[in-house]
Amino acid sequence: MKKFFPIFILFFGILYNYTLACTTAVISGKYTPDGRSIIWKLRDSDEPKNSMRYFADGIYPYIGLVNSADIKGENVWAGANSAGFAIMNSASYNVNIGDATPLKDKEGIFMKLALQTCASLEDFEQLLETYPKPRGIAANFGVMDAKGGIAFYEVDHWKWTKFDANNPRIAPKGYIIRTNYSETGTNEEKRGSIRRQTAEKIFAEAAKKNKLNYRTVIQEFSRCFYHPVFGIDYRKKYETSRPETEFVVSDDFITRHSSVSTVVIQSIKPKEFPDMTTIWALIGYPATTVAMPLWLRGNENMPKILRYDAQAKNSPLNEYALEWKKACYPVNNPEGYHYLKMTQLVNPDKTGYIQLIEPLEKELFELTDEKLAVWRIKPPLTSEIEKYYEFLNSKVSDFYANNEIKK
């Protein structure tokens, strides 16, 4: 038993860390149709309950994605501030190899500090230089500012390396993708390699069609069920046919059981207003939640459906998404999380959750773009944004109330 116990703990630790994974990308505005840079984080975590929160505890106010259980808001997992600075991360498992430093898992604390204090990539680089070492960090940080700067930073306990998405030698197609390993790390422990294969494929296809825009990132990338080893796009397959089984193994999809939220942040352009940087928040399992826009100019009065609710101990939107997710993973045993009931998401009858959600989102995209066409020229009053938030809150709440869970 004494020999078995350490092995068990080691295995559990590996399994636990494996769930702390994400698929992320940065896209230069030089390569998007509208000239706006984008950062994308599809978050995988063992914390399924997420909320959006407004903070005014630093130099710059900011909005961040947080674990709902983090009542004090000590960690932020993606967000943007009033200066138009935005940040997100993916965990990296092939750096700090062999380093005995016990300090670790400080990425959320570090991103909170960056949002509190940084207005530019240069500020962020200064923070990296001055932050106490060892940092307790093993991550790829996607960072964007209001001046058009956009890059990935691979960061470990002691050093950092910048990958500039505006540099054609580094990002010839204008985008950089990271899953759960770093290019500056060792060749071992390249976790997320299959997800990265998928991401590289779908990004390349979208770039050829000039479709690297926020809508594509939300609806096609964040709800991707392609498997590169089998060469099968299960979303397309189940939308158009009725395979022998309703279930697929979802472990290596970009969107899988451990996917808990998505954040897509779209920058401003020159002469626009930094606090009108647009945060598209998909709170909850990406295939069962609805994308909603947020801006710093709206202050703390964001839609209630995205904010922490004390009674639910979660955000209401996340609760809706989790209820729908249960029907997508109905196998009730310890191994059931491997098996996604694909017909709950898409089917030839067009009654799948994704098929219900995306028409609503397209309506919201159109309405939001219409408003932004005006607001980016003449900044809106806070009351205008609050009124739009109220509309969005009612629209999305009514959507879930009017669509029962299908089993």
Secondary structure, DSSP 8 states (H G I E B T S, - for coil): -TTHHHHHHHHHHHHHHHHS-EEEEEE-TTSSTTS--EEEEEEE-S---EEEEEE-SSSS-EEEEEETT-TT----SEEEETTS-EEEEEE-SSSSTT--------HHHHHHHHHHH-SSHHHHHHHHHHS-SS----EEEEEE-TTS-EEEEEE-SS-EEEEETT-TTT-TTSEEEESB--TTS-SS--BTHHHHHHHHHHHHHHHHTT--SHHHIIIIITT--EETTTTEEHHHHHHH---S-SEEE-TTSSS-TTEEEEEEEE---TTS-GGG-EEEEEESSTTTS--EEE-GGGTT---GGGS-BTTTTB-HHHHHHHHHHHHHS---STTGGGEEEGGGT--TTS-SHHHHHHHHHHHHHHHHHHHHHHHTTS---HHHHHHHHHHHHHHHHHHHHTS----
